[in-house]
Amino acid sequence: MPRRNFQKVGYYPYYLTTENNKIMSELQLQAKCFQWAHNTYPQLRKLLFAVPNGGTRHAREAMSLKASGVVSGIPDMLCLYHGVPVGIELKTEAGRLSPDQRAVHEIWLYHGIAVHVVRTFEEFQSLILKIISNGS
């Protein structure tokens, strides 16, 4: 596994990979993971999706989203393959779970819903293979 150098640039944590010196944010990691799954496993289309829950918003928009059901701490992606829900939280190697994310993960686990924290593209690939082959 390549060694990584960590930086914080703006709002999102980034990591610098030494193999190609590319800086990648959590959002870029999520996009890479989703595109790979979408293109590699067509059977996951409409069953693997992102939950647009993060980011920075104006107070008015945040209040409107909260009133309409947006819940803080929900995992970044959900997979519902064969009717089994799996939460996927993407973090850079330096990223940390927020208290809301920890609380949601605990509640979901109590109710039998698996939640995985994925920090690399390779971890995501392994998780998807595991989901497809034998469940979460």
ROBA-45990 format. One record per residue: x, y, z of N, C-alpha, C, O, CB in turn; residue in one letter. Coordinates in steps of 0.1 Angstrom, whole numbers, plus 2048, in hexadecimal, padded with zeros to 3 digits. Glycine has a CB too. Example, Ala and Ser with C-alpha at 12.3 -4.5 7.8 and 13.67 -1.06 7.14 Angstrom:
2
+-----+-----+-----+------+------+------+-----+-----+-----+-----+-----+-----+------+------+------+----+
! n_X ! n_Y ! n_Z ! ca_X ! ca_Y ! ca_Z ! c_X ! c_Y ! c_Z ! o_X ! o_Y ! o_Z ! cb_X ! cb_Y ! cb_Z ! aa !
+-----+-----+-----+------+------+------+-----+-----+-----+-----+-----+-----+------+------+------+----+
! 884 ! 7C7 ! 84E !  87B !  7D3 !  84E ! 884 ! 7DF ! 84E ! 88E ! 7DF ! 855 !  871 !  7D3 !  85A !  A !
! 880 ! 7EA ! 847 !  889 !  7F5 !  847 ! 881 ! 800 ! 84F ! 886 ! 80B ! 850 !  88D !  7FA !  839 !  S !
+-----+-----+-----+------+------+------+-----+-----+-----+-----+-----+-----+------+------+------+----+
! end
This chain:
136
+-----+-----+-----+------+------+------+-----+-----+-----+-----+-----+-----+------+------+------+----+
! n_X ! n_Y ! n_Z ! ca_X ! ca_Y ! ca_Z ! c_X ! c_Y ! c_Z ! o_X ! o_Y ! o_Z ! cb_X ! cb_Y ! cb_Z ! aa !
+-----+-----+-----+------+------+------+-----+-----+-----+-----+-----+-----+------+------+------+----+
! 808 ! 7F4 ! 800 !  800 !  800 !  800 ! 809 ! 80C ! 800 ! 813 ! 80D ! 808 !  7F6 !  800 !  80C !  M !
! 806 ! 816 ! 7F7 !  80E !  822 !  7F7 ! 80D ! 82A ! 803 ! 803 ! 82B ! 80A !  80B !  82A !  7EB !  P !
! 818 ! 831 ! 806 !  819 !  83A !  812 ! 812 ! 847 ! 80E ! 813 ! 84C ! 803 !  827 !  83D !  816 !  R !
! 80B ! 84D ! 817 !  803 !  859 !  814 ! 807 ! 865 ! 81D ! 80B ! 863 ! 829 !  7F4 !  857 !  816 !  R !
! 807 ! 870 ! 818 !  80A !  87D !  81F ! 7FD ! 884 ! 820 ! 7F6 ! 886 ! 816 !  815 !  886 !  818 !  N !
! 7F9 ! 889 ! 82C !  7EC !  88F !  82E ! 7ED ! 89E ! 82F ! 7F7 ! 8A4 ! 834 !  7E6 !  88A !  83B !  F !
! 7E3 ! 8A4 ! 82A !  7E2 !  8B3 !  82A ! 7D3 ! 8B6 ! 82D ! 7CA ! 8AE ! 82B !  7E6 !  8B9 !  81D !  Q !
! 7D1 ! 8C2 ! 832 !  7C3 !  8C8 !  833 ! 7C3 ! 8D4 ! 82A ! 7CA ! 8DE ! 82D !  7BF !  8CB !  842 !  K !
! 7BB ! 8D4 ! 820 !  7BA !  8DF !  816 ! 7AC ! 8E3 ! 816 ! 7A3 ! 8DB ! 811 !  7C0 !  8DB !  808 !  V !
! 7A8 ! 8EF ! 81B !  79B !  8F3 !  81B ! 792 ! 8EB ! 824 ! 797 ! 8E8 ! 82F !  795 !  8F3 !  80D !  G !
! 786 ! 8E9 ! 820 !  77C !  8E2 !  829 ! 77F ! 8D3 ! 82A ! 77D ! 8CD ! 835 !  76E !  8E4 !  824 !  Y !
! 783 ! 8CD ! 81F !  784 !  8BE !  81E ! 792 ! 8B9 ! 821 ! 79B ! 8C0 ! 81C !  77F !  8B9 !  811 !  Y !
! 794 ! 8AE ! 828 !  7A1 !  8A9 !  829 ! 7A5 ! 8A2 ! 81C ! 79D ! 89C ! 816 !  7A2 !  89E !  835 !  P !
! 7B2 ! 8A3 ! 819 !  7B7 !  89D !  80C ! 7C3 ! 894 ! 810 ! 7C9 ! 896 ! 81B !  7BC !  8A8 !  802 !  Y !
! 7C6 ! 88B ! 808 !  7D2 !  884 !  80A ! 7DA ! 884 ! 7FD ! 7D5 ! 884 ! 7F2 !  7D0 !  875 !  80E !  Y !
! 7E7 ! 884 ! 7FE !  7F0 !  884 !  7F3 ! 7F6 ! 876 ! 7F1 ! 7FD ! 871 ! 7FA !  7FC !  88F !  7F5 !  L !
! 7F4 ! 870 ! 7E6 !  7FA !  862 !  7E4 ! 808 ! 864 ! 7DE ! 80A ! 86C ! 7D6 !  7F0 !  85A !  7DB !  T !
! 811 ! 85C ! 7E3 !  81E !  85D !  7DE ! 820 ! 856 ! 7D1 ! 82A ! 859 ! 7CA !  828 !  857 !  7E9 !  T !
! 817 ! 84D ! 7CD !  819 !  847 !  7C0 ! 817 ! 850 ! 7B4 ! 81D ! 84E ! 7AA !  810 !  83B !  7BF !  E !
! 80E ! 859 ! 7B5 !  80C !  862 !  7AA ! 80A ! 871 ! 7AE ! 807 ! 87A ! 7A6 !  7FF !  85E !  7A3 !  N !
! 80D ! 874 ! 7BB !  80C !  881 !  7C1 ! 7FE ! 888 ! 7BE ! 7FE ! 894 ! 7BC !  817 !  88A !  7BB !  N !
! 7F4 ! 881 ! 7BE !  7E6 !  886 !  7BB ! 7E0 ! 889 ! 7C9 ! 7DF ! 880 ! 7D2 !  7DE !  87D !  7B3 !  K !
! 7DA ! 895 ! 7CA !  7D3 !  898 !  7D6 ! 7C4 ! 894 ! 7D4 ! 7BE ! 898 ! 7CA !  7D4 !  8A7 !  7DA !  I !
! 7BF ! 88C ! 7DE !  7B1 !  888 !  7DD ! 7A9 ! 88B ! 7E9 ! 7AE ! 888 ! 7F4 !  7B1 !  878 !  7DA !  M !
! 79E ! 890 ! 7E8 !  795 !  893 !  7F3 ! 78B ! 887 ! 7F5 ! 78B ! 87E ! 7ED !  78C !  8A0 !  7F1 !  S !
! 784 ! 888 ! 800 !  77A !  87D !  803 ! 770 ! 87D ! 7F7 ! 76B ! 872 ! 7F3 !  773 !  880 !  810 !  E !
! 76C ! 889 ! 7F3 !  762 !  88A !  7E8 ! 768 ! 883 ! 7DB ! 761 ! 87C ! 7D4 !  75E !  898 !  7E5 !  L !
! 775 ! 886 ! 7D8 !  77B !  880 !  7CC ! 77C ! 870 ! 7CE ! 77A ! 869 ! 7C4 !  789 !  886 !  7CA !  Q !
! 77F ! 86C ! 7DA !  780 !  85E !  7DD ! 772 ! 857 ! 7DB ! 771 ! 84D ! 7D5 !  785 !  85B !  7EB !  L !
! 768 ! 85E ! 7DF !  75A !  859 !  7DE ! 757 ! 858 ! 7CF ! 751 ! 84E ! 7CB !  750 !  862 !  7E5 !  Q !
! 75A ! 862 ! 7C7 !  757 !  862 !  7B9 ! 75E ! 857 ! 7B2 ! 758 ! 850 ! 7AA !  75A !  870 !  7B3 !  A !
! 76B ! 855 ! 7B5 !  773 !  84A !  7AF ! 76D ! 83C ! 7B2 ! 76B ! 834 ! 7AA !  781 !  84B !  7B4 !  K !
! 769 ! 83B ! 7BF !  763 !  82E !  7C3 ! 756 ! 82C ! 7BC ! 753 ! 821 ! 7B7 !  761 !  82E !  7D3 !  C !
! 74D ! 836 ! 7BC !  740 !  834 !  7B6 ! 741 ! 831 ! 7A7 ! 73B ! 828 ! 7A2 !  737 !  841 !  7B8 !  F !
! 749 ! 838 ! 7A0 !  74B !  836 !  792 ! 750 ! 828 ! 78F ! 74B ! 821 ! 786 !  754 !  841 !  78C !  Q !
! 75A ! 824 ! 797 !  75F !  816 !  795 ! 754 ! 80C ! 797 ! 752 ! 803 ! 78F !  76A !  813 !  79F !  W !
! 74C ! 80D ! 7A2 !  742 !  803 !  7A5 ! 737 ! 804 ! 79A ! 732 ! 7F9 ! 795 !  73B !  806 !  7B2 !  A !
! 733 ! 810 ! 796 !  729 !  812 !  78C ! 72D ! 80B ! 77E ! 725 ! 805 ! 778 !  726 !  821 !  78A !  H !
! 739 ! 80D ! 77B !  73E !  808 !  76E ! 742 ! 7F9 ! 76E ! 741 ! 7F2 ! 764 !  74A !  810 !  769 !  N !
! 746 ! 7F4 ! 77A !  74B !  7E6 !  77B ! 73F ! 7DD ! 77E ! 73F ! 7D1 ! 77A !  755 !  7E5 !  786 !  T !
! 736 ! 7E1 ! 786 !  72B !  7D8 !  78B ! 71D ! 7DF ! 787 ! 717 ! 7E5 ! 790 !  72C !  7D6 !  79A !  Y !
! 718 ! 7DD ! 77B !  70C !  7E2 !  777 ! 700 ! 7DE ! 780 ! 6F6 ! 7E5 ! 781 !  708 !  7DF !  769 !  P !
! 701 ! 7D2 ! 787 !  6F7 !  7CE !  78F ! 6F5 ! 7D6 ! 79C ! 6EB ! 7D5 ! 7A3 !  6FA !  7BF !  794 !  Q !
! 6FF ! 7DF ! 79F !  6FE !  7E8 !  7AA ! 6F7 ! 7F5 ! 7A7 ! 6F5 ! 7FD ! 7B0 !  70C !  7EB !  7B0 !  L !
! 6F5 ! 7F8 ! 79A !  6EF !  804 !  796 ! 6E1 ! 806 ! 79C ! 6D9 ! 7FC ! 79C !  6EE !  805 !  786 !  R !
! 6DF ! 811 ! 7A2 !  6D2 !  815 !  7A9 ! 6D2 ! 80E ! 7B7 ! 6C8 ! 810 ! 7BE !  6C6 !  810 !  7A1 !  K !
! 6DC ! 806 ! 7BA !  6DD !  7FF !  7C7 ! 6E8 ! 805 ! 7D0 ! 6E9 ! 803 ! 7DC !  6DE !  7F0 !  7C6 !  L !
! 6F2 ! 80B ! 7C9 !  6FD !  812 !  7D0 ! 6FC ! 820 ! 7CC ! 6FC ! 824 ! 7C1 !  70B !  80C !  7CC !  L !
! 6FB ! 829 ! 7D6 !  6F9 !  837 !  7D4 ! 6FE ! 840 ! 7DF ! 700 ! 83B ! 7EA !  6EA !  83A !  7D2 !  F !
! 701 ! 84C ! 7DC !  706 !  856 !  7E6 ! 6FA ! 85D ! 7ED ! 6EF ! 85E ! 7E7 !  70F !  860 !  7DF !  A !
! 6FD ! 861 ! 7F9 !  6F4 !  868 !  801 ! 6F9 ! 876 ! 802 ! 703 ! 878 ! 809 !  6F1 !  862 !  80F !  V !
! 6F4 ! 880 ! 7FB !  6F9 !  88E !  7FB ! 6F7 ! 895 ! 808 ! 6EE ! 89D ! 809 !  6F4 !  896 !  7EF !  P !
! 6FE ! 892 ! 812 !  6FB !  896 !  820 ! 706 ! 8A0 ! 825 ! 703 ! 8A6 ! 82F !  6FA !  88A !  829 !  N !
! 711 ! 8A1 ! 81F !  71C !  8A9 !  825 ! 71E ! 8B6 ! 81D ! 715 ! 8BA ! 816 !  729 !  8A1 !  824 !  G !
! 729 ! 8BC ! 81F !  72C !  8C9 !  819 ! 728 ! 8D5 ! 821 ! 722 ! 8D4 ! 82C !  725 !  8C9 !  80B !  G !
! 72B ! 8E0 ! 81B !  728 !  8ED !  822 ! 71C ! 8F3 ! 81B ! 71B ! 8F4 ! 80F !  735 !  8F6 !  821 !  T !
! 713 ! 8F8 ! 824 !  707 !  8FE !  81F ! 704 ! 90B ! 826 ! 709 ! 90D ! 831 !  6FB !  8F5 !  820 !  R !
! 6FC ! 914 ! 820 !  6F7 !  91F !  827 ! 6ED ! 91B ! 832 ! 6E7 ! 910 ! 831 !  6F0 !  92A !  81D !  H !
! 6EC ! 923 ! 83C !  6E3 !  91F !  848 ! 6D5 ! 91C ! 843 ! 6CF ! 913 ! 848 !  6E4 !  92A !  853 !  A !
! 6D0 ! 924 ! 83A !  6C2 !  923 !  836 ! 6C0 ! 915 ! 82F ! 6B6 ! 90E ! 831 !  6BE !  92E !  82D !  R !
! 6CA ! 912 ! 826 !  6C9 !  905 !  81F ! 6CA ! 8FA ! 828 ! 6C3 ! 8F0 ! 827 !  6D4 !  905 !  814 !  E !
! 6D3 ! 8FB ! 832 !  6D5 !  8F0 !  83B ! 6C9 ! 8EE ! 844 ! 6C5 ! 8E2 ! 846 !  6E1 !  8F3 !  845 !  A !
! 6C2 ! 8F8 ! 848 !  6B5 !  8F7 !  84F ! 6AB ! 8F0 ! 847 ! 6A3 ! 8E7 ! 84C !  6B0 !  905 !  854 !  M !
! 6AA ! 8F4 ! 83A !  6A0 !  8EE !  831 ! 6A3 ! 8DF ! 82F ! 69A ! 8D7 ! 82F !  6A0 !  8F5 !  824 !  S !
! 6AF ! 8DB ! 82D !  6B3 !  8CD !  82B ! 6B0 ! 8C5 ! 838 ! 6AB ! 8BA ! 837 !  6C2 !  8CC !  827 !  L !
! 6B3 ! 8CB ! 843 !  6B1 !  8C4 !  850 ! 6A2 ! 8C2 ! 852 ! 69E ! 8B7 ! 856 !  6B7 !  8CC !  85C !  K !
! 69A ! 8CC ! 84F !  68B !  8CA !  850 ! 686 ! 8C0 ! 846 ! 67B ! 8BA ! 849 !  685 !  8D8 !  84E !  A !
! 68C ! 8BE ! 83B !  687 !  8B4 !  831 ! 68D ! 8A6 ! 833 ! 68A ! 89D ! 82C !  68B !  8B9 !  823 !  S !
! 695 ! 8A4 ! 83E !  699 !  897 !  841 ! 6A8 ! 894 ! 840 ! 6AC ! 888 ! 843 !  692 !  88D !  839 !  G !
! 6B0 ! 89D ! 83D !  6BF !  89B !  83C ! 6C3 ! 899 ! 84B ! 6C1 ! 8A1 ! 853 !  6C6 !  8A7 !  835 !  V !
! 6CB ! 88E ! 84D !  6CF !  88A !  85A ! 6DF ! 88A ! 85A ! 6E5 ! 884 ! 852 !  6CA !  87C !  85E !  V !
! 6E4 ! 891 ! 864 !  6F3 !  892 !  865 ! 6F8 ! 884 ! 869 ! 6F3 ! 87E ! 872 !  6F7 !  89D !  86F !  S !
! 703 ! 881 ! 863 !  70A !  874 !  867 ! 707 ! 868 ! 85E ! 70D ! 85E ! 860 !  707 !  871 !  875 !  G !
! 6FE ! 869 ! 855 !  6FA !  85E !  84C ! 706 ! 85B ! 843 ! 70D ! 864 ! 83F !  6EE !  861 !  844 !  I !
! 70A ! 84E ! 841 !  715 !  84B !  839 ! 714 ! 851 ! 82B ! 70A ! 854 ! 826 !  716 !  83C !  838 !  P !
! 720 ! 852 ! 825 !  721 !  859 !  818 ! 71A ! 851 ! 80D ! 714 ! 857 ! 803 !  72F !  85A !  814 !  D !
! 71B ! 844 ! 80D !  714 !  83B !  803 ! 70D ! 830 ! 80A ! 710 ! 82C ! 815 !  71F !  836 !  7FA !  M !
! 702 ! 82B ! 802 !  6FB !  820 !  807 ! 6FB ! 816 ! 7FB ! 6FA ! 819 ! 7F0 !  6EC !  824 !  80B !  L !
! 6FB ! 809 ! 7FF !  6FA !  7FE !  7F6 ! 6EF ! 7F5 ! 7FA ! 6EF ! 7F1 ! 806 !  708 !  7F6 !  7F4 !  C !
! 6E6 ! 7F2 ! 7F2 !  6DA !  7EA !  7F5 ! 6DA ! 7DD ! 7ED ! 6CF ! 7D8 ! 7E9 !  6CD !  7F2 !  7F3 !  L !
! 6E5 ! 7D7 ! 7EA !  6E6 !  7CB !  7E2 ! 6DF ! 7C0 ! 7E9 ! 6E1 ! 7BD ! 7F5 !  6F5 !  7C8 !  7E0 !  Y !
! 6D6 ! 7B9 ! 7E1 !  6CE !  7AE !  7E6 ! 6C6 ! 7B1 ! 7F3 ! 6C3 ! 7A9 ! 7FB !  6D6 !  7A2 !  7E9 !  H !
! 6C2 ! 7BE ! 7F4 !  6BA !  7C2 !  7FF ! 6C1 ! 7C4 ! 80C ! 6BA ! 7C6 ! 817 !  6AF !  7B9 !  801 !  G !
! 6CE ! 7C3 ! 80C !  6D6 !  7C5 !  818 ! 6DC ! 7D2 ! 819 ! 6E5 ! 7D5 ! 810 !  6E1 !  7B9 !  819 !  V !
! 6D8 ! 7DB ! 822 !  6DE !  7E8 !  822 ! 6EC ! 7E8 ! 828 ! 6EE ! 7E2 ! 832 !  6D5 !  7F2 !  82A !  P !
! 6F5 ! 7EF ! 822 !  703 !  7F1 !  826 ! 706 ! 800 ! 825 ! 705 ! 806 ! 81B !  70D !  7E8 !  81E !  V !
! 70A ! 806 ! 830 !  70F !  814 !  830 ! 71E ! 814 ! 82E ! 725 ! 80C ! 833 !  70C !  81B !  83E !  G !
! 722 ! 81E ! 825 !  730 !  81F !  822 ! 734 ! 82E ! 825 ! 72F ! 837 ! 81E !  733 !  81C !  813 !  I !
! 73D ! 830 ! 82E !  742 !  83D !  832 ! 750 ! 83E ! 82C ! 759 ! 836 ! 830 !  742 !  83F !  842 !  E !
! 752 ! 848 ! 824 !  75F !  84A !  81D ! 767 ! 854 ! 825 ! 762 ! 85F ! 828 !  75E !  84D !  80E !  L !
! 773 ! 851 ! 828 !  77C !  85A !  82F ! 78A ! 859 ! 829 ! 78E ! 84F ! 824 !  77D !  858 !  83E !  K !
! 791 ! 864 ! 829 !  7A0 !  863 !  825 ! 7A6 ! 85C ! 831 ! 7A0 ! 85A ! 83B !  7A6 !  871 !  822 !  T !
! 7B3 ! 858 ! 82F !  7BA !  851 !  83A ! 7BB ! 85A ! 846 ! 7BC ! 854 ! 851 !  7C7 !  84C !  835 !  E !
! 7BB ! 867 ! 845 !  7BC !  870 !  850 ! 7AE ! 874 ! 855 ! 7AE ! 87A ! 860 !  7C4 !  87C !  84C !  A !
! 7A4 ! 871 ! 84E !  796 !  875 !  852 ! 791 ! 86E ! 85E ! 794 ! 863 ! 861 !  78D !  873 !  846 !  G !
! 789 ! 875 ! 866 !  783 !  870 !  872 ! 774 ! 870 ! 871 ! 76E ! 879 ! 86B !  788 !  878 !  87F !  R !
! 76D ! 867 ! 878 !  75F !  867 !  879 ! 75B ! 872 ! 883 ! 761 ! 875 ! 88D !  75A !  859 !  87E !  L !
! 750 ! 879 ! 87F !  74A !  883 !  888 ! 742 ! 87C ! 893 ! 73F ! 870 ! 891 !  741 !  88D !  880 !  S !
! 73F ! 883 ! 89E !  736 !  87D !  8A8 ! 728 ! 878 ! 8A2 ! 723 ! 86E ! 8A6 !  733 !  887 !  8B3 !  P !
! 723 ! 880 ! 899 !  716 !  87C !  893 ! 718 ! 86F ! 88A ! 70F ! 867 ! 88B !  711 !  887 !  88A !  D !
! 723 ! 86E ! 883 !  725 !  862 !  87C ! 727 ! 856 ! 885 ! 721 ! 84B ! 882 !  732 !  864 !  873 !  Q !
! 72E ! 858 ! 890 !  730 !  84C !  899 ! 722 ! 848 ! 89F ! 71F ! 83C ! 8A0 !  739 !  851 !  8A5 !  R !
! 71A ! 852 ! 8A2 !  70C !  84F !  8A7 ! 704 ! 847 ! 89D ! 6FD ! 83D ! 8A1 !  705 !  85C !  8AC !  A !
! 704 ! 84C ! 891 !  6FC !  845 !  886 ! 701 ! 837 ! 884 ! 6F9 ! 82E ! 883 !  6FD !  84D !  879 !  V !
! 70E ! 835 ! 884 !  714 !  828 !  882 ! 710 ! 81E ! 88D ! 70C ! 813 ! 88B !  723 !  829 !  881 !  H !
! 710 ! 823 ! 899 !  70C !  81B !  8A5 ! 6FD ! 817 ! 8A4 ! 6FA ! 80C ! 8A6 !  70F !  823 !  8B2 !  E !
! 6F5 ! 820 ! 8A0 !  6E6 !  81D !  89F ! 6E4 ! 813 ! 894 ! 6DD ! 80A ! 896 !  6DE !  82A !  89C !  I !
! 6EA ! 815 ! 889 !  6E9 !  80C !  87D ! 6EE ! 7FE ! 881 ! 6E7 ! 7F4 ! 87E !  6F0 !  811 !  871 !  W !
! 6F9 ! 7FE ! 887 !  6FF !  7F0 !  88B ! 6F5 ! 7E9 ! 895 ! 6F3 ! 7DD ! 894 !  70D !  7F2 !  891 !  L !
! 6EF ! 7F1 ! 89E !  6E6 !  7EB !  8A8 ! 6DA ! 7E5 ! 8A0 ! 6D4 ! 7DB ! 8A5 !  6E1 !  7F6 !  8B2 !  Y !
! 6D6 ! 7EB ! 895 !  6CB !  7E6 !  88D ! 6CF ! 7DD ! 882 ! 6C7 ! 7D9 ! 879 !  6C3 !  7F2 !  887 !  H !
! 6DB ! 7D8 ! 883 !  6E0 !  7CE !  879 ! 6E4 ! 7D3 ! 86C ! 6E5 ! 7CB ! 862 !  6D5 !  7C4 !  878 !  G !
! 6E6 ! 7E0 ! 86B !  6EB !  7E6 !  85E ! 6FA ! 7E8 ! 85E ! 6FF ! 7EF ! 867 !  6E3 !  7F3 !  85B !  I !
! 701 ! 7E1 ! 855 !  710 !  7E3 !  855 ! 714 ! 7F0 ! 850 ! 70D ! 7F6 ! 847 !  716 !  7D8 !  84C !  A !
! 71E ! 7F6 ! 857 !  724 !  803 !  853 ! 733 ! 801 ! 852 ! 739 ! 7FC ! 85B !  720 !  80E !  85D !  V !
! 739 ! 805 ! 846 !  747 !  803 !  844 ! 74D ! 811 ! 842 ! 748 ! 819 ! 83A !  74A !  7FA !  838 !  H !
! 759 ! 813 ! 849 !  761 !  81F !  846 ! 76B ! 81B ! 83C ! 774 ! 813 ! 83F !  767 !  825 !  853 !  V !
! 76B ! 821 ! 831 !  774 !  81E !  826 ! 77E ! 82A ! 824 ! 779 ! 835 ! 822 !  76D !  81B !  819 !  V !
! 78B ! 827 ! 824 !  795 !  832 !  823 ! 79D ! 832 ! 816 ! 7A4 ! 83B ! 813 !  79E !  830 !  82E !  R !
! 79C ! 827 ! 80E !  7A3 !  827 !  801 ! 79A ! 820 ! 7F6 ! 790 ! 81A ! 7F9 !  7B0 !  81F !  803 !  T !
! 79E ! 823 ! 7EA !  797 !  81D !  7DF ! 798 ! 80E ! 7DF ! 78E ! 807 ! 7DC !  79D !  822 !  7D2 !  F !
! 7A3 ! 809 ! 7E3 !  7A5 !  7FA !  7E4 ! 79C ! 7F4 ! 7EF ! 796 ! 7E9 ! 7ED !  7B4 !  7F7 !  7E7 !  E !
! 79A ! 7FB ! 7FA !  791 !  7F6 !  804 ! 782 ! 7F6 ! 7FF ! 77B ! 7ED ! 802 !  791 !  7FF !  811 !  E !
! 77F ! 800 ! 7F7 !  771 !  801 !  7F1 ! 770 ! 7F5 ! 7E8 ! 765 ! 7EE ! 7E8 !  76F !  80E !  7EA !  F !
! 779 ! 7F2 ! 7DF !  778 !  7E7 !  7D6 ! 776 ! 7DA ! 7DD ! 76E ! 7D2 ! 7DA !  785 !  7E6 !  7CD !  Q !
! 77E ! 7D8 ! 7E8 !  77D !  7CB !  7F0 ! 76F ! 7CA ! 7F6 ! 769 ! 7C0 ! 7F6 !  787 !  7CB !  7FB !  S !
! 76A ! 7D5 ! 7FB !  75D !  7D5 !  802 ! 752 ! 7D2 ! 7F7 ! 749 ! 7CA ! 7FA !  75A !  7E3 !  808 !  L !
! 752 ! 7D8 ! 7EC !  748 !  7D5 !  7E1 ! 749 ! 7C7 ! 7DD ! 73F ! 7C0 ! 7DB !  74A !  7DE !  7D5 !  I !
! 755 ! 7C1 ! 7DC !  756 !  7B3 !  7D8 ! 750 ! 7AA ! 7E3 ! 74A ! 7A0 ! 7E0 !  765 !  7AF !  7D6 !  L !
! 752 ! 7AE ! 7EF !  74D !  7A6 !  7FB ! 73D ! 7A7 ! 7FB ! 737 ! 79D ! 7FD !  752 !  7AC !  808 !  K !
! 738 ! 7B3 ! 7F8 !  729 !  7B5 !  7F8 ! 723 ! 7AC ! 7ED ! 719 ! 7A5 ! 7EF !  726 !  7C4 !  7F5 !  I !
! 729 ! 7AD ! 7E1 !  724 !  7A5 !  7D6 ! 725 ! 796 ! 7D7 ! 71C ! 78E ! 7D4 !  72B !  7A9 !  7C9 !  I !
! 730 ! 792 ! 7DD !  732 !  783 !  7DF ! 72B ! 77D ! 7EA ! 726 ! 772 ! 7E9 !  741 !  781 !  7E0 !  S !
! 72A ! 784 ! 7F6 !  723 !  77D !  801 ! 71D ! 786 ! 80B ! 71A ! 782 ! 816 !  72D !  775 !  808 !  N !
! 719 ! 792 ! 807 !  713 !  79B !  810 ! 71D ! 7A4 ! 817 ! 729 ! 7A3 ! 815 !  70B !  793 !  81B !  G !
! 718 ! 7AD ! 820 !  720 !  7B7 !  827 ! 729 ! 7B0 ! 831 ! 731 ! 7B7 ! 838 !  718 !  7C2 !  82D !  S !
+-----+-----+-----+------+------+------+-----+-----+-----+-----+-----+-----+------+------+------+----+
! end
